[in-house]
Amino acid sequence: MEKTKKAAESLTIMTNIVLPNETNSLRNLFGGELLAKMDRCASISAARHCERRVVTASVNHVSFDHPIPEGGIVVLESKVSRAFSTSMEIYVDVWLDDPINQKKIHTNSGIYTFVAVDEYNRPIPIPKMVPETEEEISRFDAALRRKELSLILSGRMNAADSVELKRLFGS
Ligand SMILES: CCCCCCCCCCCCCCCC(=O)SCCNC(=O)CCNC(=O)[C@H](O)C(C)(C)COP(=O)(O)OP(=O)(O)OC[C@H]1O[C@@H](n2cnc3c(N)ncnc32)[C@H](O)[C@@H]1OP(=O)(O)O
Protein backbone atom coordinates (compact mmCIF):
# COMPACT_ATOMS: atom_id res chain seq x y z
CA MET A 1 0.00 0.00 0.00
CA GLU A 2 1.18 3.53 -0.81
CA LYS A 3 2.67 5.33 2.19
CA THR A 4 0.73 8.33 3.47
CA LYS A 5 1.52 10.83 6.20
CA LYS A 6 -0.49 13.39 8.11
CA ALA A 7 0.19 17.12 7.80
CA ALA A 8 0.81 17.26 11.55
CA GLU A 9 3.81 14.94 11.17
CA SER A 10 5.69 17.70 9.34
CA LEU A 11 4.86 20.45 11.86
CA THR A 12 7.96 22.52 12.60
CA ILE A 13 8.06 25.40 15.07
CA MET A 14 11.05 27.76 15.31
CA THR A 15 11.17 30.53 17.93
CA ASN A 16 13.77 33.34 17.75
CA ILE A 17 14.38 36.76 19.19
CA VAL A 18 15.18 39.52 16.65
CA LEU A 19 18.75 40.77 17.15
CA PRO A 20 20.10 44.16 15.97
CA ASN A 21 22.19 42.64 13.14
CA GLU A 22 19.01 41.21 11.57
CA THR A 23 17.17 44.52 11.29
CA ASN A 24 16.74 47.17 8.59
CA SER A 25 17.14 50.94 8.99
CA LEU A 26 13.69 51.11 10.59
CA ARG A 27 14.90 48.65 13.29
CA ASN A 28 12.45 46.01 12.11
CA LEU A 29 13.38 42.48 11.03
CA PHE A 30 14.90 42.72 7.52
CA GLY A 31 12.71 40.98 4.94
CA GLY A 32 15.56 38.84 3.57
CA GLU A 33 16.37 37.58 7.06
CA LEU A 34 12.78 36.51 7.49
CA LEU A 35 12.79 34.74 4.11
CA ALA A 36 15.87 32.76 5.18
CA LYS A 37 14.22 31.77 8.47
CA MET A 38 11.07 30.70 6.59
CA ASP A 39 13.15 28.67 4.13
CA ARG A 40 14.90 26.87 7.02
CA CYS A 41 11.64 26.12 8.81
CA ALA A 42 9.93 24.93 5.60
CA SER A 43 12.89 22.73 4.63
CA ILE A 44 12.65 20.88 7.95
CA SER A 45 8.91 20.29 7.39
CA ALA A 46 9.66 18.99 3.89
CA ALA A 47 12.39 16.64 5.15
CA ARG A 48 10.12 15.42 7.97
CA HIS A 49 7.41 14.59 5.46
CA CYS A 50 9.49 12.77 2.86
CA GLU A 51 12.38 11.53 5.07
CA ARG A 52 14.78 12.58 2.31
CA ARG A 53 17.13 15.37 1.31
CA VAL A 54 15.15 18.29 -0.07
CA VAL A 55 15.82 21.41 -2.12
CA THR A 56 13.83 24.62 -2.45
CA ALA A 57 12.30 24.70 -5.94
CA SER A 58 10.33 27.93 -5.62
CA VAL A 59 8.98 30.57 -3.28
CA ASN A 60 5.45 31.04 -4.51
CA HIS A 61 4.19 33.75 -2.22
CA VAL A 62 5.28 35.71 0.85
CA SER A 63 3.19 38.37 2.56
CA PHE A 64 4.58 41.02 4.91
CA ASP A 65 1.49 42.06 6.86
CA HIS A 66 3.02 43.52 10.00
CA PRO A 67 6.58 44.64 10.91
CA ILE A 68 8.55 42.63 13.47
CA PRO A 69 10.57 44.98 15.73
CA GLU A 70 14.07 44.49 17.11
CA GLY A 71 13.80 42.47 20.31
CA GLY A 72 10.54 40.89 19.16
CA ILE A 73 9.94 37.19 19.62
CA VAL A 74 9.22 35.65 16.25
CA VAL A 75 7.55 32.26 15.95
CA LEU A 76 7.53 30.35 12.65
CA GLU A 77 5.23 27.39 12.10
CA SER A 78 5.39 25.29 8.94
CA LYS A 79 3.63 22.19 7.64
CA VAL A 80 3.29 20.37 4.35
CA SER A 81 0.03 21.52 2.76
CA ARG A 82 0.09 19.04 -0.15
CA ALA A 83 2.43 16.41 -1.52
CA PHE A 84 2.53 15.79 -5.27
CA SER A 85 4.78 13.21 -7.02
CA THR A 86 8.23 14.46 -6.05
CA SER A 87 7.40 17.99 -4.89
CA MET A 88 5.50 19.34 -1.93
CA GLU A 89 3.97 22.65 -0.98
CA ILE A 90 4.85 24.00 2.46
CA TYR A 91 2.90 26.72 4.23
CA VAL A 92 4.78 28.88 6.72
CA ASP A 93 2.92 31.13 9.18
CA VAL A 94 4.83 33.71 11.19
CA TRP A 95 3.73 35.26 14.47
CA LEU A 96 5.04 38.06 16.67
CA ASP A 97 4.68 36.80 20.21
CA ASP A 98 4.40 39.40 22.97
CA PRO A 99 4.53 37.47 26.26
CA ILE A 100 4.39 40.66 28.37
CA ASN A 101 1.04 41.80 26.96
CA GLN A 102 0.04 38.21 26.12
CA LYS A 103 -0.64 39.05 22.47
CA LYS A 104 0.15 37.07 19.35
CA ILE A 105 0.01 38.88 15.98
CA HIS A 106 0.07 37.02 12.65
CA THR A 107 2.75 38.92 10.72
CA ASN A 108 3.56 36.86 7.61
CA SER A 109 2.69 33.84 5.57
CA GLY A 110 4.75 32.12 2.93
CA ILE A 111 4.20 29.32 0.46
CA TYR A 112 7.24 27.32 -0.64
CA THR A 113 7.77 24.37 -2.99
CA PHE A 114 10.37 21.76 -2.09
CA VAL A 115 11.50 18.73 -4.08
CA ALA A 116 12.86 15.50 -2.59
CA VAL A 117 16.10 14.45 -4.24
CA ASP A 118 18.33 11.37 -4.28
CA GLU A 119 22.10 11.30 -3.86
CA TYR A 120 22.50 12.52 -7.46
CA ASN A 121 20.10 15.45 -6.84
CA ARG A 122 17.44 13.82 -9.01
CA PRO A 123 13.79 14.18 -7.93
CA ILE A 124 12.36 11.08 -6.22
CA PRO A 125 8.79 10.06 -5.27
CA ILE A 126 7.44 11.09 -1.86
CA PRO A 127 4.56 9.88 0.36
CA LYS A 128 1.10 11.38 -0.12
CA MET A 129 -0.18 13.78 2.55
CA VAL A 130 -3.57 13.45 4.21
CA PRO A 131 -5.07 16.72 5.49
CA GLU A 132 -7.20 16.53 8.65
CA THR A 133 -8.20 19.94 10.00
CA GLU A 134 -10.44 22.44 8.19
CA GLU A 135 -7.45 24.70 7.47
CA GLU A 136 -5.31 21.78 6.22
CA ILE A 137 -8.13 20.68 3.88
CA SER A 138 -8.62 24.19 2.50
CA ARG A 139 -4.88 24.65 1.86
CA PHE A 140 -4.65 21.15 0.33
CA ASP A 141 -7.58 21.86 -2.03
CA ALA A 142 -6.05 25.11 -3.35
CA ALA A 143 -2.49 23.76 -3.68
CA LEU A 144 -2.85 22.32 -7.18
CA ARG A 145 -3.84 25.64 -8.71
CA ARG A 146 -0.92 27.33 -6.92
CA LYS A 147 1.40 24.65 -8.35
CA GLU A 148 0.03 25.26 -11.84
CA LEU A 149 0.45 29.02 -11.43
CA SER A 150 4.02 28.63 -10.19
CA LEU A 151 4.87 26.33 -13.12
CA ILE A 152 3.34 28.79 -15.61
CA LEU A 153 5.18 31.78 -14.09
CA SER A 154 8.48 29.89 -14.16
CA GLY A 155 7.95 28.92 -17.80
CA ARG A 156 7.61 25.21 -16.96
CA MET A 157 3.98 24.90 -18.03
CA ASN A 158 1.93 26.31 -20.87
CA ALA A 159 -1.12 28.17 -19.53
CA ALA A 160 -3.27 26.25 -22.04
CA ASP A 161 -2.31 22.99 -20.28
CA SER A 162 -3.52 24.04 -16.83
CA VAL A 163 -6.55 22.24 -15.43
CA GLU A 164 -7.29 23.99 -12.16
CA LEU A 165 -6.66 27.55 -13.38
CA LYS A 166 -8.90 27.04 -16.41
CA ARG A 167 -11.57 25.72 -14.05
CA LEU A 168 -11.12 28.79 -11.81
CA PHE A 169 -11.19 31.36 -14.60
CA GLY A 170 -13.62 29.41 -16.75
CA SER A 171 -11.92 29.04 -20.14
C1 LIG B 1 21.60 12.41 4.38
C2 LIG B 1 20.27 13.08 4.30
C3 LIG B 1 19.66 13.47 5.59
C4 LIG B 1 18.72 14.59 5.48
C5 LIG B 1 17.91 14.80 6.67
C6 LIG B 1 17.88 16.16 7.26
C7 LIG B 1 17.30 17.14 6.32
C8 LIG B 1 17.15 18.45 7.06
C9 LIG B 1 16.65 19.46 6.10
C10 LIG B 1 17.73 19.99 5.28
C11 LIG B 1 17.13 20.97 4.41
C12 LIG B 1 18.10 21.62 3.52
C13 LIG B 1 17.33 22.59 2.72
C14 LIG B 1 18.15 23.27 1.79
C15 LIG B 1 17.31 24.28 1.01
C16 LIG B 1 18.05 24.86 0.06
O1 LIG B 1 18.76 25.96 0.26
S1 LIG B 1 18.22 24.27 -1.53
C17 LIG B 1 19.10 25.50 -2.46
C18 LIG B 1 18.21 26.20 -3.42
N1 LIG B 1 17.60 25.27 -4.34
C19 LIG B 1 18.29 24.65 -5.33
O2 LIG B 1 19.48 24.80 -5.50
C20 LIG B 1 17.49 23.77 -6.24
C21 LIG B 1 18.01 23.86 -7.66
N2 LIG B 1 17.06 23.21 -8.58
C22 LIG B 1 17.10 21.88 -8.79
O3 LIG B 1 17.92 21.16 -8.26
C23 LIG B 1 16.05 21.33 -9.75
O4 LIG B 1 15.57 22.36 -10.56
C24 LIG B 1 14.84 20.67 -8.98
C25 LIG B 1 14.15 21.65 -8.05
C26 LIG B 1 15.33 19.44 -8.18
C27 LIG B 1 13.80 20.22 -10.00
O5 LIG B 1 14.48 19.35 -10.87
P1 LIG B 1 13.93 19.02 -12.36
O6 LIG B 1 14.87 18.10 -12.99
O7 LIG B 1 13.57 20.29 -13.04
O8 LIG B 1 12.68 18.17 -12.00
P2 LIG B 1 11.20 18.12 -12.54
O9 LIG B 1 10.91 16.67 -12.63
O10 LIG B 1 10.90 18.99 -13.71
O11 LIG B 1 10.40 18.74 -11.29
C28 LIG B 1 10.35 18.04 -10.09
C29 LIG B 1 9.13 18.50 -9.34
O12 LIG B 1 9.30 19.86 -8.97
C30 LIG B 1 8.18 20.62 -9.40
N3 LIG B 1 8.65 21.97 -9.70
C31 LIG B 1 9.80 22.32 -10.32
N4 LIG B 1 9.87 23.66 -10.41
C32 LIG B 1 8.76 24.15 -9.82
C33 LIG B 1 8.26 25.47 -9.59
N5 LIG B 1 8.90 26.55 -10.00
N6 LIG B 1 7.07 25.59 -8.95
C34 LIG B 1 6.39 24.52 -8.52
N7 LIG B 1 6.82 23.25 -8.70
C35 LIG B 1 7.99 23.08 -9.34
C36 LIG B 1 7.69 19.89 -10.64
O13 LIG B 1 6.35 20.21 -10.93
C37 LIG B 1 7.84 18.45 -10.17
O14 LIG B 1 6.79 18.18 -9.26
P3 LIG B 1 6.04 16.75 -9.17
O15 LIG B 1 4.91 16.82 -10.14
O16 LIG B 1 7.05 15.66 -9.49
O17 LIG B 1 5.58 16.67 -7.76
The ligand as an ORCA input file, in Angstrom:
! r2SCAN-3c Opt
* xyz 0 1
  C      21.595     12.411      4.384
  C      20.275     13.084      4.301
  C      19.661     13.473      5.593
  C      18.723     14.587      5.479
  C      17.908     14.798      6.674
  C      17.879     16.159      7.257
  C      17.301     17.136      6.318
  C      17.145     18.455      7.062
  C      16.646     19.455      6.100
  C      17.732     19.989      5.277
  C      17.128     20.966      4.408
  C      18.096     21.624      3.519
  C      17.327     22.594      2.719
  C      18.150     23.271      1.788
  C      17.309     24.280      1.008
  C      18.049     24.860      0.057
  O      18.757     25.958      0.258
  S      18.221     24.270     -1.525
  C      19.095     25.495     -2.458
  C      18.211     26.196     -3.419
  N      17.595     25.267     -4.341
  C      18.290     24.654     -5.331
  O      19.485     24.803     -5.500
  C      17.489     23.770     -6.237
  C      18.008     23.859     -7.664
  N      17.056     23.206     -8.582
  C      17.096     21.881     -8.791
  O      17.916     21.159     -8.259
  C      16.053     21.328     -9.746
  O      15.566     22.358    -10.560
  C      14.843     20.667     -8.981
  C      14.149     21.647     -8.050
  C      15.329     19.436     -8.182
  C      13.804     20.217    -10.004
  O      14.483     19.345    -10.874
  P      13.927     19.022    -12.363
  O      14.870     18.097    -12.992
  O      13.565     20.293    -13.041
  O      12.682     18.171    -11.998
  P      11.201     18.118    -12.537
  O      10.906     16.669    -12.633
  O      10.896     18.990    -13.707
  O      10.399     18.739    -11.293
  C      10.346     18.043    -10.089
  C       9.127     18.503     -9.344
  O       9.301     19.864     -8.969
  C       8.181     20.624     -9.398
  N       8.652     21.972     -9.699
  C       9.795     22.318    -10.317
  N       9.867     23.660    -10.408
  C       8.763     24.148     -9.818
  C       8.258     25.470     -9.593
  N       8.895     26.551     -9.995
  N       7.069     25.595     -8.949
  C       6.391     24.524     -8.517
  N       6.822     23.247     -8.700
  C       7.986     23.077     -9.335
  C       7.688     19.889    -10.644
  O       6.350     20.214    -10.935
  C       7.837     18.454    -10.173
  O       6.790     18.179     -9.258
  P       6.036     16.745     -9.169
  O       4.909     16.816    -10.138
  O       7.046     15.665     -9.489
  O       5.576     16.668     -7.760
*
